[in-house]
Amino acid sequence: MGEKRAVKRGRKRNKIEYIDYTLLVLVIILLAFGFVMLYSTSAYMATLKNGNSIFYLKKQMFAAGLGTVFGFIFIKFFDYHILEKFAMPIFLLANVLCLAVNFIGSASNGSSRWIYLGPFSFQPSEVAKMATIFFLASIIAKRPKAMKDFKNSIKMIVMVLPVVAFIAANNLSTAVIVFGIAVIMIFVASPEIMKFALIGGGGICFAAIFVLVASGSYRMQRIQVWLHPENFTGDSSYQTLQGLYAIGSGGLFGKGLGESMQKLGFVPEAQNDMIFSIICEELGLFGALCVILLFILLLWRLVFIATRAKDMFGSFVVIGIMAHLALQVILNIAVVTNTIPNTGITLPFISYGGTSIMFLVFEMAVALSISKGLRLEN
């Protein structure tokens, strides 16, 4: 009897509570790198516009700090399954906010994307990304066998379409990301390649019709600029061309940190969507590849957690977070390199954007919380 108890105690000691510190370190590295590049990219224009070289950096660090505090509280005091319980209310709230922003939102560059609450503002579309992940993960976890029926997959996509439509009214690129997250999560739950290829084709056709018919001439012009940027003058092709000049002038190892010329007003709002072009200019191809490698490692750790999560809800939440990051990184780099038409997509953890980085940090906290449930043999 004593030997059996000793063996059991030994087994308990061999099983250790796990948290993915590799993911945590990668997030810290990306955040630190993002702060450095944001300051390097924005200091000159921040001084001209606001008289303070750390204006953008200070706001970014504050938002990241809020996300960290909320994330720490979540990991410390809550079980991630609480998200499954409140997934539907959060998703409904996201729908309401994304609809409301079209009527009460604050406009910027002709689009209403922000809601102001006193001194604070946020983008409902960022809430919608996270809410969609929790909502779909909760449905898939409750009825995993039902996902084998393709009709149920279609029903789930239809359930997401309203929020996608609300976002698309002012922000087509984010609507594409939300739709992409939904398709990837549902595909993983029911991997029928040919049927999902039809859905993907239908989504592309819908986006094309939306651009041609419902979106006005400015989006059609973006496509023409994408195809032949050198044939356009003025603002329509300016950002695209200047971004490409920045990438081309960086060479293999770049001009050096802080030495970019294009950030001195040549690339408009370089700290936002086009920050990857400044990374290429200052750190060169080598620096750009290092950034891409960091994102690949981050996605690898998320795959590791998703495949070892103790339940289906946790697994699909991490799959949704992974889809969100992958889509945003791929589309941002594609825009900056003019692989796809120019549209407003930020580079996760690096581009300036308070709401974006706050929710990204919180998503990473959720992934870390899910990783706590893993049990690894010592």
C-alpha positions in Angstrom: 0.0 0.0 0.0 2.8 2.4 1.0 4.6 1.8 -2.4 1.4 2.5 -4.3 0.9 5.8 -2.5 4.4 6.7 -3.2 4.0 6.0 -6.9 0.8 8.1 -7.0 2.6 11.0 -5.2 5.5 10.6 -7.7 3.1 10.8 -10.6 1.4 13.9 -9.2 4.8 15.5 -8.8 5.8 14.5 -12.4 2.7 16.3 -13.7 3.3 20.0 -13.5 0.9 22.9 -14.0 1.9 24.6 -17.3 1.7 28.1 -18.6 3.2 28.9 -22.0 6.1 31.3 -21.1 7.4 31.1 -24.6 4.2 32.8 -25.8 4.6 35.3 -23.0 8.2 36.1 -24.0 7.3 36.4 -27.7 4.5 38.9 -26.9 6.8 41.0 -24.7 9.5 41.0 -27.4 6.9 42.1 -30.0 5.5 44.8 -27.7 9.0 46.2 -26.9 10.0 46.1 -30.6 6.7 47.8 -31.5 7.3 50.6 -28.9 10.8 51.2 -30.3 9.6 51.3 -33.9 6.6 53.4 -33.1 8.8 56.0 -31.4 11.3 56.0 -34.3 8.5 56.3 -36.9 6.4 58.9 -35.1 8.7 61.1 -33.1 9.3 63.7 -35.9 5.6 64.1 -36.9 4.5 64.0 -33.2 6.8 66.9 -32.4 5.5 68.9 -35.4 1.8 68.2 -34.7 1.6 68.0 -30.9 4.9 69.5 -29.7 5.7 66.2 -27.9 7.9 63.5 -29.5 6.5 60.7 -27.4 2.8 61.7 -28.0 1.9 58.5 -29.9 4.2 56.3 -27.9 2.7 57.5 -24.6 -0.9 56.7 -25.8 0.2 53.3 -27.2 1.9 52.3 -24.0 -1.2 53.4 -22.0 -3.5 51.3 -24.1 -1.1 48.3 -23.9 -0.9 48.8 -20.1 -4.7 48.7 -19.9 -4.8 45.5 -21.9 -2.1 44.0 -19.6 -4.0 45.0 -16.4 -7.2 43.5 -17.7 -5.4 40.4 -18.9 -3.6 39.9 -15.6 -6.9 40.2 -13.7 -8.5 37.8 -16.1 -5.7 35.2 -15.7 -5.5 35.6 -11.9 -9.1 35.7 -10.9 -11.2 34.1 -13.7 -11.5 30.8 -15.4 -11.6 31.2 -19.2 -14.9 29.3 -19.3 -16.6 32.4 -18.2 -16.2 33.6 -21.8 -18.2 30.7 -23.0 -21.0 31.6 -20.6 -21.1 35.2 -21.8 -20.2 34.6 -25.4 -23.7 35.3 -26.7 -24.2 38.6 -24.8 -20.8 39.8 -25.8 -21.5 39.0 -29.5 -24.9 40.8 -29.4 -23.3 43.8 -27.8 -20.7 43.9 -30.6 -23.4 43.8 -33.2 -25.2 46.7 -31.5 -22.0 48.7 -31.2 -21.0 48.1 -34.8 -24.5 49.2 -36.0 -24.5 52.2 -33.6 -21.1 53.5 -34.8 -22.7 54.2 -38.2 -25.0 56.7 -36.6 -23.2 58.1 -33.5 -19.6 57.4 -34.4 -16.9 59.9 -34.9 -15.8 60.3 -38.5 -12.2 60.1 -39.7 -11.1 60.2 -43.4 -14.8 59.9 -44.4 -15.6 56.8 -42.3 -17.3 56.6 -38.9 -15.2 54.1 -36.9 -14.9 55.4 -33.4 -17.2 55.8 -30.5 -16.3 58.4 -27.8 -17.1 57.9 -24.1 -15.9 61.1 -22.5 -12.1 61.4 -22.9 -11.9 57.8 -24.2 -12.6 56.4 -27.6 -12.7 52.9 -29.1 -13.4 51.0 -32.3 -16.4 48.6 -32.1 -14.9 46.6 -34.9 -12.1 45.5 -32.6 -14.7 44.3 -30.1 -16.4 42.4 -32.9 -13.2 40.4 -33.8 -12.9 39.1 -30.2 -16.7 38.6 -29.8 -16.9 36.6 -33.0 -14.1 34.3 -31.7 -15.8 33.6 -28.4 -19.3 33.2 -30.0 -18.2 30.7 -32.6 -16.0 28.8 -30.2 -18.9 28.4 -27.8 -21.3 27.1 -30.5 -18.7 24.6 -31.9 -17.9 23.4 -28.3 -21.5 22.7 -27.5 -22.4 20.9 -30.7 -19.1 19.4 -32.2 -20.9 16.5 -34.0 -23.4 18.9 -35.6 -20.4 20.6 -37.4 -20.1 17.5 -39.6 -23.3 18.6 -41.3 -22.3 21.3 -43.8 -25.7 23.0 -43.4 -24.9 23.8 -39.8 -21.6 25.4 -41.0 -23.6 27.6 -43.4 -26.0 28.6 -40.6 -23.0 29.7 -38.4 -21.6 31.8 -41.3 -25.0 33.4 -41.8 -25.2 34.3 -38.0 -21.9 36.2 -38.4 -23.0 38.1 -41.6 -24.9 40.9 -39.8 -21.9 42.1 -37.9 -19.8 41.8 -41.0 -22.3 44.0 -42.9 -22.4 46.6 -40.1 -18.6 46.8 -40.2 -18.3 46.8 -44.0 -20.4 50.0 -44.2 -17.4 52.0 -43.1 -14.5 49.5 -42.9 -14.4 46.8 -45.5 -10.9 45.6 -44.6 -11.9 44.8 -41.0 -15.1 43.2 -42.2 -13.0 40.9 -44.4 -10.9 40.0 -41.3 -14.0 39.2 -39.2 -15.5 37.1 -42.0 -12.1 35.4 -42.5 -11.9 34.5 -38.8 -15.3 32.9 -38.9 -14.6 30.9 -42.1 -11.3 29.6 -40.7 -12.8 28.6 -37.3 -15.7 26.8 -39.0 -13.4 25.2 -41.6 -11.2 23.7 -38.8 -14.4 22.4 -37.1 -15.6 20.9 -40.4 -12.8 20.6 -42.9 -14.6 20.1 -46.2 -12.2 21.8 -48.7 -14.4 22.0 -51.8 -17.4 23.3 -50.0 -15.4 26.0 -48.2 -13.7 26.9 -51.5 -17.2 27.7 -52.8 -17.8 29.8 -49.7 -14.5 31.6 -50.2 -15.3 32.2 -53.9 -18.7 33.5 -52.9 -17.1 35.9 -50.3 -14.7 37.2 -52.9 -17.6 37.8 -55.4 -19.6 39.6 -52.7 -16.6 41.8 -51.9 -16.1 42.6 -55.6 -19.7 43.5 -56.0 -19.6 45.6 -52.9 -16.6 47.5 -54.2 -18.0 48.0 -57.7 -21.6 48.9 -56.7 -22.0 49.8 -53.1 -18.8 51.5 -52.1 -18.4 54.5 -54.4 -15.7 55.3 -56.9 -12.9 55.8 -54.4 -12.5 52.0 -53.8 -12.5 51.4 -57.6 -9.8 54.0 -57.8 -7.8 52.1 -55.2 -7.9 49.0 -57.4 -6.6 51.0 -60.4 -3.9 52.6 -58.2 -2.9 49.1 -57.1 -2.5 47.8 -60.6 -0.7 50.9 -62.0 0.5 53.2 -59.1 3.0 54.9 -61.4 0.2 56.2 -63.7 -1.5 58.3 -60.9 -0.5 61.6 -59.4 -1.5 63.3 -56.2 -2.9 61.6 -53.0 -4.4 58.5 -54.7 -1.0 56.8 -55.3 1.3 58.9 -53.1 1.2 56.6 -50.0 1.7 53.5 -52.0 4.6 54.8 -54.0 6.3 56.4 -51.0 6.0 53.1 -49.0 7.6 51.2 -51.9 10.4 53.8 -52.0 11.0 53.2 -48.3 11.1 49.4 -48.8 13.4 49.6 -51.8 15.9 52.1 -50.1 16.4 49.9 -47.1 18.4 47.3 -48.9 19.7 44.2 -47.1 20.4 45.7 -43.6 18.7 49.1 -43.8 19.8 52.6 -43.1 19.9 52.1 -39.4 17.4 52.6 -36.6 16.0 56.2 -36.6 17.6 57.0 -40.0 14.5 56.7 -42.2 13.8 59.6 -44.6 10.4 58.6 -45.7 8.9 58.9 -42.1 9.7 62.7 -42.3 6.3 63.4 -43.8 6.7 61.5 -47.1 4.8 58.4 -46.0 1.5 59.8 -44.6 0.6 58.5 -41.1 3.6 56.2 -41.2 3.0 55.1 -37.7 -0.3 53.4 -38.6 -0.8 51.0 -41.5 2.5 51.7 -43.3 4.9 51.1 -40.4 6.3 48.0 -42.0 7.7 50.1 -44.8 9.7 52.1 -42.2 10.9 48.8 -40.6 12.2 47.8 -44.1 13.9 51.2 -44.6 15.6 51.3 -41.2 16.3 47.6 -40.6 16.4 46.3 -44.2 15.3 43.0 -45.5 17.0 41.3 -42.6 15.0 43.2 -40.0 11.7 42.6 -42.0 12.4 38.9 -42.0 13.1 38.9 -38.3 9.7 40.5 -37.7 8.0 38.0 -39.8 9.8 35.2 -38.0 8.6 36.5 -34.6 5.0 36.4 -35.9 5.6 32.8 -37.2 6.9 31.8 -33.8 3.9 33.4 -32.1 1.5 31.5 -34.4 3.4 28.3 -33.7 2.9 28.7 -30.0 -0.8 29.3 -30.5 -1.0 26.1 -32.6 0.8 24.3 -29.7 -1.8 25.6 -27.2 -4.8 24.9 -29.5 -3.8 21.3 -30.1 -3.3 20.6 -26.4 -6.1 22.6 -24.8 -8.1 20.5 -22.3 -11.4 21.2 -24.0 -12.9 22.2 -27.3 -13.9 25.7 -26.3 -10.4 26.6 -25.3 -9.0 25.1 -28.4 -11.2 27.0 -30.7 -10.8 30.3 -28.9 -7.0 30.0 -29.5 -7.7 28.9 -33.2 -9.7 32.1 -33.6 -7.0 34.3 -32.0 -4.5 32.6 -34.3 -6.7 33.3 -37.4 -7.0 36.9 -36.3 -3.3 37.5 -36.0 -2.4 35.6 -39.2 -4.9 37.4 -41.3 -4.0 40.8 -40.0 -0.2 40.2 -40.5 -0.6 38.8 -44.0 -3.0 41.5 -45.2 -0.9 44.4 -43.7 2.3 43.2 -45.3 0.5 42.6 -48.6 -0.9 46.1 -48.5 2.5 47.7 -47.7 4.2 45.8 -50.5 1.3 46.6 -52.9 0.5 42.9 -53.3 -3.2 43.8 -52.7 -5.0 47.2 -53.0 -4.3 49.7 -50.2 -6.6 49.5 -47.3 -6.5 50.3 -43.6 -5.1 47.2 -41.8 -2.7 47.6 -38.9 0.3 45.4 -38.1 -0.4 43.7 -34.8 1.6 44.9 -31.7 3.6 47.4 -33.9 1.2 49.8 -35.6 -0.2 52.7 -33.6 -3.8 52.0 -32.5 -5.0 52.1 -28.9 -8.1 49.9 -29.2 -6.3 47.4 -31.4 -3.3 46.8 -29.1 -5.5 46.7 -25.9 -7.6 43.9 -27.3 -4.6 42.1 -28.8 -2.9 42.0 -25.4 -6.1 40.8 -23.8 -6.4 38.1 -26.4 -2.9 36.9 -25.6 -3.9 36.9 -21.9 -6.8 34.6 -22.8 -4.5 32.3 -24.7 -2.2 32.2 -21.7 -5.1 31.4 -19.4 -6.1 28.5 -21.7 -2.5 27.3 -21.7 -2.7 27.0 -17.8 -5.1 24.1 -18.4 -2.5 22.1 -20.2 -0.9 19.2 -18.3 2.6 18.2 -19.4 4.5 15.2 -18.2 7.7 16.2 -16.4 
